[in-house]
Amino acid sequence: MRIDVITLFPELVTGVIQHGVVSRAADKGLVELKLWNPRDFTQDRHRTVDDRPYGGGPGMLMKVEPLLACIQAVKQENPLARLIYLSPQGVLLKQNLINQSVEQGNLILLCGRYEGIDERLIELEVDEEWSIGDYVISGGELAAMVCIDAITRQIPGALGHQDSAQQDSFSGGLLDCPHYTRPELINGLKVPEVLLNGHHQLIQDWRDKQAIGRTWMRRPDLLGEMELNERQQGLLKEFIAESKLT
Ligand SMILES: C[S@@+](CC[C@H](N)C(=O)[O-])C[C@H]1O[C@@H](n2cnc3c(N)ncnc32)[C@H](O)[C@@H]1O
C-alpha cells in the first residue's frame, strides 16, 4: 500500500515513519510512504504558502496555487489513490473505516494548517474528509500520523504476531480484555488465577468474558451496534452476576 502525505511540516511526520511498526512495515515493503511539501511548489521568492481569507477575519488559509500544484504532482505519481483531507469537519475515524481503507488501497493524506484550505480545493480534489475527534488541533500532521499508524497495523504481516490486530480493541466490535505480566503479585494485587493454570479454553473463555464485560461497562454504545451470539450473551450474564458479587 502506498500513502502520500502533503504537509508543510514533513519533518513532523517522519517521526511516525522512522519508528516502530510503521518503520518495520516500510522496511518489509508492505507500506510505501512519501512526503510532499507544498512549499516546494511555490513560484515566488519568499516561497509563500499562506494567504488572507476573503471577507477578512482572523487567521490565514493555505495558499491555493502551490497546494493545487502539489496535489496534482502527487496524483500523477499515485493516480488511483483516494485523497483524504484531515479535518475536524470530516467523518469520525473508527476502526471500520481504517480496515476498509486498507482494502481500498492507496491514499493521499492532505494536512491542513492555519485555518485550513480553500473550500473549492475540497470540492475539486478531495474524495473524503476524516476527523480524528471532536476537537481542533493546529495542523493535520498529527491526524495523518494517527491514520498512517492505524492503517499500517492492519496490513497483513505488519505486526510481529499475526493475530495481534485481531485481538485489539474494536477488531471484533468489543474492547480488549485486561492483560497481565510478571510478577504474579504486585502491591497486594494478584494476577487472576485462571491465567496461571495453562488451560487454554478456560483462559479464552475468561478473556472473552472480560472483553464483553468491559465493553458493557465502559462502552455500552459499542454493544448496541453489534449482535452478541449465544455464547457471548452467556458470558455477559456471568460477568454481570460476578460483578454484583464483588
Ligand atoms: C486549526 S485547524 C483549522 C480548523 C478549521 N478552521 C475548522 O474549525 O474547521 C488546522 C488544520 O488542522 C487539521 N485538524 C484540526 N483538527 C482536526 C481533527 N480533529 N481531525 C483531523 N484534522 C484536524 C486540519 O487539517 C485543519 O485544516
The ligand as a MOL file (V3000), in Angstrom:
LIG
                    3D

  0  0  0     0  0            999 V3000
M  V30 BEGIN CTAB
M  V30 COUNTS 27 29 0 0 0
M  V30 BEGIN ATOM
M  V30 1 C -6.5850 24.9550 13.2310 0
M  V30 2 S -7.2090 23.6860 12.2060 0 CHG=1
M  V30 3 C -8.4170 24.5310 11.2500 0
M  V30 4 C -9.7820 24.3150 11.8020 0
M  V30 5 C -10.8860 24.9220 10.9370 0
M  V30 6 N -10.8440 26.3440 10.9520 0
M  V30 7 C -12.2190 24.4530 11.4890 0
M  V30 8 O -12.6430 24.9790 12.5220 0
M  V30 9 O -12.8220 23.5400 10.9200 0 CHG=-1
M  V30 10 C -5.8770 23.4440 11.0620 0
M  V30 11 C -5.8330 22.0620 10.4320 0
M  V30 12 O -5.6750 21.0790 11.4270 0
M  V30 13 C -6.2520 19.8660 10.9980 0
M  V30 14 N -7.1710 19.3950 12.0450 0
M  V30 15 C -7.6010 20.1040 13.1120 0
M  V30 16 N -8.4100 19.3700 13.8750 0
M  V30 17 C -8.5080 18.1560 13.3030 0
M  V30 18 C -9.2090 16.9700 13.6160 0
M  V30 19 N -9.9890 16.8830 14.6740 0
M  V30 20 N -9.0710 15.9120 12.7760 0
M  V30 21 C -8.3050 15.9840 11.6870 0
M  V30 22 N -7.6090 17.0840 11.3360 0
M  V30 23 C -7.7040 18.1600 12.1290 0
M  V30 24 C -6.9420 20.1340 9.6700 0
M  V30 25 O -6.1170 19.6560 8.6220 0
M  V30 26 C -7.0550 21.6340 9.6660 0
M  V30 27 O -7.0660 22.1550 8.3630 0
M  V30 END ATOM
M  V30 BEGIN BOND
M  V30 1 1 1 2
M  V30 2 1 2 3
M  V30 3 1 2 10
M  V30 4 1 3 4
M  V30 5 1 4 5
M  V30 6 1 5 6
M  V30 7 1 5 7
M  V30 8 2 7 8
M  V30 9 1 7 9
M  V30 10 1 10 11
M  V30 11 1 11 12
M  V30 12 1 11 26
M  V30 13 1 12 13
M  V30 14 1 13 14
M  V30 15 1 13 24
M  V30 16 1 14 15
M  V30 17 1 14 23
M  V30 18 2 15 16
M  V30 19 1 16 17
M  V30 20 1 17 18
M  V30 21 2 17 23
M  V30 22 1 18 19
M  V30 23 2 18 20
M  V30 24 1 20 21
M  V30 25 2 21 22
M  V30 26 1 22 23
M  V30 27 1 24 25
M  V30 28 1 24 26
M  V30 29 1 26 27
M  V30 END BOND
M  V30 END CTAB
M  END
